[in-house]
Amino acid sequence: MSSPCYKFTVNNAHEAASVIRERLGEHARVLSVRTVEPTGLRGLWASPKIEVIAAVEAPAAVAVAPSPVGASLLATSDEVASPVDREPAAAAPRAVVQSPRRLITSLSPNARPELAPLLRRSGFSEAILSRLENAPVWASLREMPLHRALVETGRYLRRVAGTRRSGAPLSRAAFFGPAGTGRTTALCKWLGSEVSRRARLGHVVTAEFDQPVSRGALPVFCEALGVPLAHFPASTRPATPGGFVYFDLPALSLRDPAANVALADFLDREQITERVLVLNAAYGHDALRAGYARGRELGATHVVFTHLDELAQWGRLWDYLIDGGLEPLFLSTGSSLTGECDEEVFDALTRRTLPIVDDAAEPAADEDTEDAA
């Protein structure tokens, strides 16, 4: 009667050798080994696992083998391996497990994923990957352990993108963007931060050109914050030293540039130099690119990305933050009028696309120890 086979899913080769020896004894032999990539969102940052199928040769070892449970596992002290169907013993390779060193040597080349494919799976565009591969740091990144390479990649991208940020507070800024981007909600979020967190004073001006525009909850929100709300024509200069004036403007058109003439004339006539473009990050690539281009044509200086709670992969935003030329103001992750916005844009984007690991918290490398026997 052929010996039962058991499948183990473990983190590395050293762990595989230890678990097989502990669970199945010294007479176990390896039938197959393969690398298992993580699925779903975990695939963006989790390391691959190793699946090992082993069998027990001696009948005595079978008596102490774990009881069948019908599922594969991560090998820890409180888990057991599962039996799997196998071919006759004569067809199985005769690779007897004797030492962790031997298994580590055979599995390590297949257990380390490459950096570029991992970045591509997390949403990085080919343009950003090409920029990274042509950077002086790329050669050293490829030589690092994967977890360290990801951390250093995040640091490099933040350094490159952060050089565009001025950090100066806004004083007279217009919020505008295509329809459906949530530009008025974005203005409310920014107002909430200005008044409650930074204790600034100012007022808001709304403007309409060709047709009336619904302001939604903006009037009630301004009243709750104690921020005066006026309809243009009104004063477009701060009423107090160090105060602000923000403008809620109609939607810009993506299809007809001529429809944006009135908006451009208003911005130029009132000498509003701080212009915040609001974009829906969940839009398709073409719509997002078109909105960005129209905003640049109207002299946008800052950008806000909204609806990030609907976006599965944030990696494509690196294109706009590194090569776009606009200073990011904040990222909006919900429809609430207060909160749900992250002003530390580069840190937030790095957390969602690359792991942040403190030097003191990095995992120690597995030690290559000899077989205790």
BELCOR-V884046 format. One record per backbone hydrogen bond with DSSP energy under -1.0 kcal/mol. NH is the residue of the N-H (numbers start at 1). CO is the residue of the C=O. E is the energy in kcal/mol with one decimal. If there is no record, write none. Layout:
NH & CO & E
NH & CO & E
//
This chain:
6 & 54 & -3.2
7 & 82 & -3.0
8 & 52 & -3.1
9 & 73 & -2.0
10 & 50 & -2.6
16 & 12 & -1.9
17 & 13 & -2.4
18 & 14 & -2.0
19 & 15 & -2.6
20 & 16 & -2.4
21 & 17 & -2.0
22 & 18 & -2.2
23 & 19 & -3.1
24 & 20 & -2.4
28 & 25 & -1.2
29 & 55 & -2.6
30 & 95 & -2.7
31 & 53 & -3.6
32 & 53 & -1.5
34 & 51 & -2.0
36 & 49 & -2.9
43 & 40 & -1.5
44 & 41 & -1.9
45 & 42 & -1.2
46 & 42 & -3.2
49 & 36 & -2.8
50 & 10 & -2.8
51 & 34 & -2.9
52 & 8 & -3.0
53 & 32 & -2.4
54 & 6 & -2.9
55 & 29 & -2.6
57 & 27 & -1.3
62 & 58 & -1.2
63 & 59 & -1.2
79 & 76 & -1.7
82 & 7 & -1.2
84 & 5 & -1.6
91 & 88 & -1.7
92 & 89 & -1.4
95 & 93 & -1.0
97 & 28 & -1.4
103 & 99 & -1.4
104 & 100 & -2.8
105 & 101 & -2.1
106 & 102 & -1.5
107 & 103 & -1.8
108 & 104 & -2.4
110 & 107 & -1.4
118 & 114 & -1.2
119 & 115 & -2.3
120 & 116 & -2.3
121 & 117 & -2.1
122 & 118 & -1.1
123 & 120 & -1.4
124 & 119 & -2.0
129 & 125 & -2.3
130 & 126 & -2.5
131 & 127 & -1.9
132 & 128 & -2.5
133 & 129 & -2.8
134 & 130 & -1.4
135 & 132 & -1.3
138 & 135 & -1.5
141 & 137 & -2.1
142 & 138 & -2.1
149 & 145 & -2.6
150 & 146 & -2.3
151 & 147 & -1.6
152 & 148 & -2.5
153 & 149 & -2.1
154 & 150 & -2.1
155 & 151 & -2.1
156 & 152 & -2.3
157 & 153 & -2.5
158 & 154 & -2.2
159 & 155 & -2.0
160 & 156 & -2.4
161 & 157 & -2.9
162 & 158 & -2.5
164 & 161 & -1.5
165 & 162 & -1.3
173 & 245 & -1.7
174 & 274 & -2.2
175 & 247 & -2.9
176 & 276 & -2.4
181 & 178 & -1.3
186 & 182 & -2.4
187 & 183 & -2.0
188 & 184 & -2.1
189 & 185 & -2.4
190 & 186 & -2.2
191 & 187 & -2.6
192 & 188 & -2.5
193 & 189 & -1.8
194 & 190 & -2.5
195 & 191 & -2.7
196 & 192 & -2.3
197 & 193 & -1.4
198 & 193 & -1.6
200 & 194 & -2.5
203 & 244 & -1.7
204 & 228 & -2.6
205 & 246 & -2.8
206 & 230 & -2.5
207 & 248 & -1.7
218 & 215 & -2.1
221 & 217 & -2.7
222 & 218 & -2.8
223 & 219 & -2.0
224 & 220 & -2.1
225 & 221 & -1.9
226 & 222 & -1.2
227 & 222 & -2.7
230 & 204 & -2.8
232 & 206 & -3.2
243 & 240 & -2.3
244 & 201 & -1.6
245 & 171 & -2.9
246 & 203 & -1.7
247 & 173 & -2.1
248 & 205 & -2.2
249 & 175 & -1.7
252 & 177 & -1.3
259 & 256 & -1.5
260 & 257 & -1.6
261 & 258 & -1.4
264 & 260 & -2.4
265 & 261 & -2.8
266 & 262 & -2.0
267 & 263 & -2.1
268 & 264 & -2.2
269 & 265 & -3.0
270 & 266 & -2.3
272 & 267 & -2.5
274 & 172 & -1.0
276 & 174 & -3.3
277 & 302 & -2.6
278 & 176 & -2.4
279 & 304 & -2.9
281 & 306 & -2.1
283 & 280 & -1.7
288 & 284 & -2.5
289 & 285 & -2.5
290 & 286 & -2.5
291 & 287 & -2.5
292 & 288 & -2.1
293 & 289 & -2.5
294 & 290 & -2.5
295 & 291 & -2.2
296 & 292 & -2.1
297 & 293 & -2.0
298 & 294 & -1.4
299 & 296 & -1.6
300 & 295 & -2.3
301 & 275 & -2.7
302 & 275 & -2.1
303 & 327 & -1.9
304 & 277 & -2.6
305 & 330 & -1.2
306 & 279 & -2.8
308 & 332 & -2.1
310 & 307 & -1.6
311 & 308 & -1.1
317 & 314 & -1.9
318 & 315 & -1.6
319 & 316 & -1.1
321 & 317 & -1.9
322 & 318 & -2.2
323 & 319 & -1.8
327 & 301 & -2.3
329 & 303 & -2.9
331 & 342 & -1.9
332 & 305 & -3.2
333 & 340 & -3.0
342 & 331 & -2.5
345 & 343 & -1.8
348 & 344 & -2.5
349 & 345 & -2.6
350 & 346 & -2.2
351 & 347 & -2.4
352 & 348 & -1.5
353 & 349 & -1.2
354 & 350 & -3.2
361 & 358 & -1.0
369 & 367 & -1.2
//
